């Protein structure tokens, strides 16, 4: 039997990650992820952030060029909200990432600093603020909406080990943030996340389960029709 490492079991690692996500203690979550994964996230997503600044919505003329049968009034009807969406969305996302004029400002951050900034910018509250910024019908009381519980509640259930270096941790994601967990009549969905054993401890993977590296990209793109929460 493998000796339990000082850094805890797979279940304990995932519970620590859930607590960090729920409380916004991003540095606590950083300590649960291997450095090479943090470096890889920065190397992958920083260029995509910079590239996102070149997004542009089609003009009415471009809609008509692609669909010549469209009356200009209809093409303009399609183009105007798409253009407004990007015009409002880009500044909103820059604000969430803490940059003033360009995502290139993030190039000065270390991988660890970038990861912490990423966790903040892709949090449920940040996604909701970005969604409200581009909504044609924003709520009358945005601050009141943000005061509500918006992050789904996660209940860590347990683990299944696969060999000596990998484990699958099950958790239940409830349907509503304020839902009370009842193990005799559980609601929500059971999901899994993976942890790996290396260098004498367990590490959380960045694998689109608990932490979604693409979630922020979905928030303000012109084809998005909801709040940016991607389905798994």
C-alpha positions, 0 to 999 in steps of 0.5 A: 500500500502506498504511503499517504503523502503529507500533501493529502489524498486525491480527495483532499486535493480536490476539496482544497481546489473547490474551496479555493474556487469558492472563496476566490483564494487563487494562490491556494489553487496555484499551489495545487497545480504543477508548475509545468501546467501553469507554464503551459497554460500561459504559453497557450492562452496568452497568444489567444488573448492577444489574438482575440483583440483582432476580432471584428463583427461582419458589417452589413455589407459583409453579410450581404456579400456572403448572402446576396439575397439579404435586403440591406435592412436585414443585414444591418439588423444582424450586423448592429448587435454583433458589432455592439457586442464586440465593442462592449465586450472587449473593454469588459474583458480587458477590465476583468484581466486588469489591463488598460489598453491591450492584453500584451500588458500580460506578457510581463507577468510570470506564469504564476501571476498569469495563472492567478489573473486567469483564475480571477478573470474566468471566475463566475462573477467575472463572467457574469460582469462580462455578460452583463456588459454585452447584454442588450437588456442588462439588469436594472441592479447589476450590483444586486445580481452580483451579490447573489450566489452564482457559482454552482455548489460542488460536493466532493464525493470520493476517489478511485485510484488507478495504479499508483500515480493516477486517481479519479475524484468524483464530485456532484455539481448541484443545479443551484448555488443555494441548493442544499445537498441531500445524499439520499435524494441528490440533485445535479450531476456527478462529474470527475476530475483527475489528479496525478502523483509526482514528486511525493505528492498529488497534483490537480490537472488543468483538464477542463473539469474544475478549471476551464481554460477556455471558459473566458473565451466564450463570454463575449464572442459575437456568436455567443447567446448566453452567459458564456458557461460552456457545456461539458 
